[in-house]
């Protein structure tokens, strides 16, 4: 059976396909697994999607909607002087995904799975059904996002979650933050015990915080060049604004791996130097809100943090090192994430209720030690420690995880009695240690015999010097000088 799983997000849409219970593959749009959820209504009535929509918006922003998911309760959106139903905007994105999926699968998928926030009601879910119908796709099977993430945690990562145990999902995406506690209900699958969210916080808001930080430095005298970047009035200024925000986003992502980054400010021809310490200072109060929300969610599930089987980080913004540090310090549980957490929900939906991938198809989770500020040039994470899972090789980042892959059997070392022995030096061919080589043993014995003979001879000579029979005392002649 050919399965298409879609995670329609606020900022980006991710889709994966799976054929005949094989491995899931993420669809690629413009060389990226992330398809911007943005739409643009051109004058001919055609709806452009993804990066095509973002480029077209430079000419006429009134026809552009960057986040259709946020408008799902509005029913319709005003674009270019006319109203367009939200379901039709979502359908344009789904149609783009369906075309790419058909190219990979060789036809229309047999089953469509779509994810949604756990708190969505019947009216919002109905909009997804309508959008799938307008896109010419099969009627979707809807799966709550935290349930899909938990399916990835167990099916793809191979982590053991015993029936009755609970897993916390920390989902920090581009536009929203969602927290949920999911319990393994045995054969029935997963059930959501509690969920909370912050709909005004995400990676886009972090980008704006960094832009505002730059503005406080370069707009102290109401610089008209900076004002043109923040409030563009023509297509040229809108292009420069897009360049600024793209560079700010790239610097933010770079600061997850390095201690500093430069942001090019167009029109002013300035390279602004930003450090991780500055970014942490900007984000700390906002990320603390997400941790508070997760703790409220755990309390609403009537659990203590120590009762959780783990905390799973989902969403691209969860890569920020400060996220893991705050969670570990406040909750006491080491979080777990992947190198690419954006695809977790869609891929988990593809495996939900089906056979798990083979061990060779499973990715390695990253076990992230608590983040600590470091000096320039030194690693951002400790080089030693007891994380249970590690990704070979890094990049950095995700947090403590139960063993997922079958490890080779390691026999315990032999306990050595007595004083420690010198280490065995290995080279091109095996060598015998010196204390087992007979030539060394005979050489040392001969040296000891010679030493003993020398000592005996010295003692005999000393005795002969002091014996009065063999060495009488000589007469001393005293010479008097006048």
Buried (B, 14 or more C-beta within 10 A) or exposed (E): EBBBBBBBBBBBBBBBBBBEEEBBBBBEBEEBBBBBBBBBBBEEEEBBBBBBBBEBBBEBBEBBBBBBBBBBEEEBBEBBEEEBBBBBBBBBBBBBBBEBBBEBBEEBBEBBBBBBBBEBEEEBBEBBBBBBBBBEBBEBBBBBBBBBBBBBBBBBBBBEBEEEBBBBBBBBBBBBBBBBBBBBEEEEBBBBBBBBBBEEBBBBBBBEBBBEBBBEEBBEEEBEBBBBBEEBEEEEBBBBBBBBBEBBBBBBBBBBBEBBBBBBBBBBEBEBEBBBEBBBEBBEEBBEEBBBBBBEBBBBBEBEBEEBBBBBBBBBBBBBBBBBBBBBEBBEBBBBBBBBBBBBBBBBBBBBEBEBBEEEEBBBBBBBBBBEEEEEEEEBBEEEEEBBBBBEEEEBBBBBBBEBEEEEEEEEEEEEEEEEEEEEEEEEEEEEEEEEEEEEEEEEEEEEEEEEEEEEEEEEEEEEEEEEEEEEEEEEEEEEEE
